[in-house]
Amino acid sequence: MRLDIFLKNTGLIKQRSEAKRACDAGRVQIGGQQAKASHAVVVGEQIHIATPSRLLDIEVLGIPERPPSRRDRRRFYRILREEYLDPYEDLSF
């Protein structure tokens, strides 16, 4: 399964187009390397996702055959690290 589809189907990123933009901007990494949206996700891979509001490291536990229900999405990944960022932290008045 393509990385952008995996991120969308598991709810880690809300839209496939947003997942593709994140990959193109270098905000998604696999093994410390920038990942392409077309990368084929494999069970056991560790994915680093950086959004404006959080940093997330996950391990892929499974690949859904079709989009899972919201309550079943977490079966396909495990959160290794999650850090929420304060968007106002760098503002100084």
LUMVOZA-383758 format. One record per atom (N, C-alpha, C): x, y, z; residue number from 1; residue in one letter; atom name. Coordinates in pm, whole numbers, plus 32768, in hexadecimal, padded with zeros to 4 digits. Atoms other than C-alpha are relative to their C-alpha. Layout:
REM LUMVOZA-383758
   c1   c2   c3   k r  a
    X    Y    Z NUM A CA
...
REM end
This chain:
REM LUMVOZA-383758
   c1   c2   c3   k r  a
 8054 7F8B 8000   1 M  N
 8000 8000 8000   1 M CA
 8059 807C 8000   1 M  C
 7FB6 7F82 8006   2 R  N
 807D 815D 7FAD   2 R CA
 7FFF 8046 8088   2 R  C
 7FF3 7FBB 7F81   3 L  N
 80F5 822F 80D2   3 L CA
 7F91 8067 8013   3 L  C
 8067 7F99 7FEF   4 D  N
 8001 834D 8090   4 D CA
 7F77 7FC2 801C   4 D  C
 807F 8043 7FE7   5 I  N
 7EDB 825A 8087   5 I CA
 7FFF 7FC3 808D   5 I  C
 7FF7 8037 7F79   6 F  N
 7F53 81AD 81C7   6 F CA
 7FE7 806D 8068   6 F  C
 8010 7F93 7FA0   7 L  N
 7F6B 82FB 827E   7 L CA
 7F6F 8031 8005   7 L  C
 808C 7FD5 8005   8 K  N
 7E0D 835D 820C   8 K CA
 7FA4 7F96 803B   8 K  C
 805A 806B 7FD2   9 N  N
 7D68 820A 824C   9 N CA
 800A 7FE6 8096   9 N  C
 7FF0 8014 7F70  10 T  N
 7DF6 81F2 83AC  10 T CA
 7FDF 807D 8050  10 T  C
 8028 7F87 7FBC  11 G  N
 7D8C 8356 83FD  11 G CA
 8073 8052 8037  11 G  C
 7F8E 7FB4 7FCF  12 L  N
 7EEC 83D0 8444  12 L CA
 8006 808A 7FBE  12 L  C
 8011 7F81 8048  13 I  N
 7EB7 84DF 833D  13 I CA
 7F77 7FF9 7FBF  13 I  C
 808E 8004 8025  14 K  N
 7D54 8540 82DD  14 K CA
 7FE4 7FEB 7F6C  14 K  C
 801A 8009 8090  15 Q  N
 7D70 8559 8162  15 Q CA
 807A 7FCA 7FB7  15 Q  C
 7F91 8038 804D  16 R  N
 7E40 84A0 8061  16 R CA
 8054 806F 7FC2  16 R  C
 7FB4 7F91 803B  17 S  N
 7EA0 85E7 7FB7  17 S CA
 8059 8043 8068  17 S  C
 7FB0 7FC7 7F93  18 E  N
 7F18 866D 8106  18 E CA
 8076 7FA5 8021  18 E  C
 7F94 8060 7FE7  19 A  N
 7FE4 852F 813C  19 A CA
 806A 800A 7F93  19 A  C
 7FA1 7FF2 806F  20 K  N
 8083 8558 7FE4  20 K CA
 8052 8080 8010  20 K  C
 7FB8 7F81 7FEA  21 R  N
 80DB 86C4 802E  21 R CA
 8065 7FF2 8073  21 R  C
 7FA5 8015 7F8F  22 A  N
 8174 865B 817C  22 A CA
 807B 7FB0 7FD4  22 A  C
 7F90 804F 8033  23 C  N
 824B 8557 80CA  23 C CA
 8059 8055 7FA7  23 C  C
 7FB4 7FAB 805C  24 D  N
 82B4 864D 7FBB  24 D CA
 8050 806B 804B  24 D  C
 7FBD 7F98 7FB2  25 A  N
 8312 874E 80C6  25 A CA
 806A 7FC7 805F  25 A  C
 7F9B 803E 7FAA  26 G  N
 83EE 8652 817F  26 G CA
 7FD4 7FEF 8090  26 G  C
 8032 800D 7F77  27 R  N
 830F 8641 82B4  27 R CA
 7FE0 7F70 8026  27 R  C
 8014 808F 7FE4  28 V  N
 82EB 84C6 8297  28 V CA
 8083 7FB8 7FDF  28 V  C
 7F81 8046 8013  29 Q  N
 8420 83EE 82C3  29 Q CA
 7FF2 7F6D 8026  29 Q  C
 7FF7 808F 7FE0  30 I  N
 8465 8279 82C0  30 I CA
 8094 7FDF 8009  30 I  C
 7F73 8021 7FED  31 G  N
 85B0 8207 834E  31 G CA
 805A 8079 7FF6  31 G  C
 7FB0 7F87 8004  32 G  N
 8629 836E 8368  32 G CA
 800B 8040 7F77  32 G  C
 7FFD 7FCB 8089  33 Q  N
 85F8 83A9 81F3  33 Q CA
 7F77 8035 7FDA  33 Q  C
 807E 7FC9 8031  34 Q  N
 84F0 8481 814F  34 Q CA
 7FB6 7F95 7FB0  34 Q  C
 8050 8068 8042  35 A  N
 83D6 839E 80DB  35 A CA
 7FAB 803C 7F91  35 A  C
 8058 7FD7 806D  36 K  N
 831C 83BA 7F93  36 K CA
 7F73 7FCD 801C  36 K  C
 808C 8028 7FEE  37 A  N
 81A1 83A6 7F8D  37 A CA
 7FE5 7F78 7FC3  37 A  C
 8015 8080 8045  38 S  N
 81BC 8279 7EA5  38 S CA
 804A 7F8B 8042  38 S  C
 7FB6 806A 7FBB  39 H  N
 8298 81B4 7F99  39 H CA
 7FA0 7F91 802B  39 H  C
 8051 8073 7FD7  40 A  N
 820C 8056 7FD6  40 A CA
 801B 7FE2 8094  40 A  C
 7FF3 8014 7F70  41 V  N
 81CE 8035 814C  41 V CA
 800D 7F6A 801D  41 V  C
 7FE7 808A 7FD9  42 V  N
 8250 7EF4 81EC  42 V CA
 7FED 7FF3 8097  42 V  C
 8011 801A 7F71  43 V  N
 81F5 7E5D 833E  43 V CA
 8089 8004 8044  43 V  C
 7F84 7FF4 7FB5  44 G  N
 8300 7EB2 843F  44 G CA
 804A 8082 7FE9  44 G  C
 7FBC 7F80 801B  45 E  N
 8369 7FFE 83A5  45 E CA
 7FDD 8065 806C  45 E  C
 8017 7F91 7FA5  46 Q  N
 838D 812B 8487  46 Q CA
 7FF5 807F 7FAE  46 Q  C
 801D 7F87 804C  47 I  N
 82FA 826D 8400  47 I CA
 8000 8077 8060  47 I  C
 7FFD 7F83 7FB4  48 H  N
 8342 83CB 8486  48 H CA
 7FAB 8066 7FB5  48 H  C
 8059 7F9E 803E  49 I  N
 8233 84CF 8442  49 I CA
 800A 8081 8051  49 I  C
 7FF7 7F7D 7FBF  50 A  N
 8263 8641 848F  50 A CA
 7F93 805A 7FC7  50 A  C
 8067 7FA0 8027  51 T  N
 8133 8725 8485  51 T CA
 8019 807F 804F  51 T  C
 7FEA 7F85 7FB4  52 P  N
 811F 888D 84FE  52 P CA
 7FDD 7FF3 8095  52 P  C
 802B 800B 7F76  53 S  N
 8079 8817 8641  53 S CA
 803B 7F8B 804D  53 S  C
 7FC8 8072 7FB7  54 R  N
 812A 86CE 8691  54 R CA
 8069 7FB5 7FB0  54 R  C
 7F9E 805D 8039  55 L  N
 8247 85DC 8652  55 L CA
 7FD1 7F75 8027  55 L  C
 8035 8085 7FE9  56 L  N
 81E7 8470 8631  56 L CA
 805B 7F98 7FC2  56 L  C
 7FB5 8073 8032  57 D  N
 82B2 8331 8610  57 D CA
 7FA6 7F86 8013  57 D  C
 8054 8076 7FF9  58 I  N
 81F0 81F5 85BE  58 I CA
 8049 7F87 7FC7  58 I  C
 7FD3 807C 803D  59 E  N
 8236 808A 856E  59 E CA
 7F87 7FC2 7FBB  59 E  C
 806C 803D 804D  60 V  N
 8163 7FE3 8461  60 V CA
 7FEC 7F71 8030  60 V  C
 8020 8086 7FCF  61 L  N
 80B4 7EAE 84ED  61 L CA
 7FB5 7FAD 7F98  61 L  C
 804D 8047 8066  62 G  N
 7FDE 7E57 83C0  62 G CA
 7FD8 805F 7F92  62 G  C
 802C 7FB2 8073  63 I  N
 7F61 7ECB 826F  63 I CA
 7F6C 7FE3 7FE9  63 I  C
 808F 801A 8016  64 P  N
 7DE7 7EF8 824C  64 P CA
 7FE3 7FE3 7F6D  64 P  C
 8026 8021 8089  65 E  N
 7D4F 7E56 8118  65 E CA
 7FA0 8068 7FC7  65 E  C
 805C 7F94 8027  66 R  N
 7C45 7F65 8110  66 R CA
 7FFB 8063 8075  66 R  C
 8003 7F9F 7F93  67 P  N
 7C09 809F 81DC  67 P CA
 7FB8 7FC8 807C  67 P  C
 803E 8036 7F86  68 P  N
 7BC8 802D 8344  68 P CA
 7FA2 8065 8041  68 P  C
 8057 7FA7 7FB4  69 S  N
 7ABC 80BA 8428  69 S CA
 8056 8051 8060  69 S  C
 7FB2 7FAB 7FA5  70 R  N
 7B2A 81CC 8515  70 R CA
 8033 7FB4 807A  70 R  C
 7FD5 8047 7F87  71 R  N
 7B36 80E3 8640  71 R CA
 8069 7F96 7FE3  71 R  C
 7F9F 8067 8023  72 D  N
 7C0B 7FE4 8584  72 D CA
 8084 8037 7FCA  72 D  C
 7F88 7FC5 803D  73 R  N
 7D11 80D7 84FB  73 R CA
 807E 7FE7 8051  73 R  C
 7F89 800D 7FA9  74 R  N
 7DFD 80B5 8626  74 R CA
 803B 7F74 7FFC  74 R  C
 7FCA 8088 800B  75 R  N
 7E29 7F3F 85E0  75 R CA
 8074 7FF8 7F9F  75 R  C
 7F9E 8007 806C  76 F  N
 7F0C 7F94 84BB  76 F CA
 8082 804A 801E  76 F  C
 7F84 7FBD 7FDA  77 Y  N
 8012 8065 8572  77 Y CA
 8009 800A 8098  77 Y  C
 7FE6 7FEB 7F72  78 R  N
 80B0 8097 86C7  78 R CA
 804D 8082 800D  78 R  C
 7FBB 7F81 7FE9  79 I  N
 8117 81ED 8746  79 I CA
 807A 7FE6 8056  79 I  C
 7F82 800F 7FB6  80 L  N
 8282 81E9 87B1  80 L CA
 8020 807F 804D  80 L  C
 7FE7 7F7E 7FC0  81 R  N
 829C 835C 8802  81 R CA
 7F9E 8064 7FC8  81 R  C
 805B 7F96 802B  82 E  N
 81A7 847C 87F8  82 E CA
 801F 807C 8053  82 E  C
 7FDE 7F82 7FBC  83 E  N
 8202 85E2 884A  83 E CA
 7FAC 806F 7FC4  83 E  C
 8051 7F8F 802E  84 Y  N
 810E 8703 8834  84 Y CA
 8053 807F 8007  84 Y  C
 7FB3 7F84 8009  85 L  N
 81A0 8851 87CC  85 L CA
 7FA5 8077 801C  85 L  C
 804A 7F85 7FE6  86 D  N
 8133 89A8 8841  86 D CA
 801A 8060 7F8C  86 D  C
 7FEA 7FAA 8075  87 P  N
 80FC 8A7C 8707  87 P CA
 8026 808F 8025  87 P  C
 7FE3 7F77 7FD6  88 Y  N
 8128 8BBB 87D3  88 Y CA
 8085 800B 804B  88 Y  C
 7F85 8003 7FB1  89 E  N
 8270 8B55 8877  89 E CA
 806A 8061 7FCE  89 E  C
 7F96 7FAC 8038  90 D  N
 8351 8C19 878A  90 D CA
 7FDB 8093 7FF7  90 D  C
 8029 7F74 8007  91 L  N
 8289 8D5B 879D  91 L CA
 8036 804C 8079  91 L  C
 7FD0 7FAC 7F92  92 S  N
 832F 8E69 8869  92 S CA
 7FD0 808E 7FE7  92 S  C
 8036 7F78 800D  93 F  N
 828D 8FB8 88A9  93 F CA
 8051 8060 8051  93 F  C
REM end
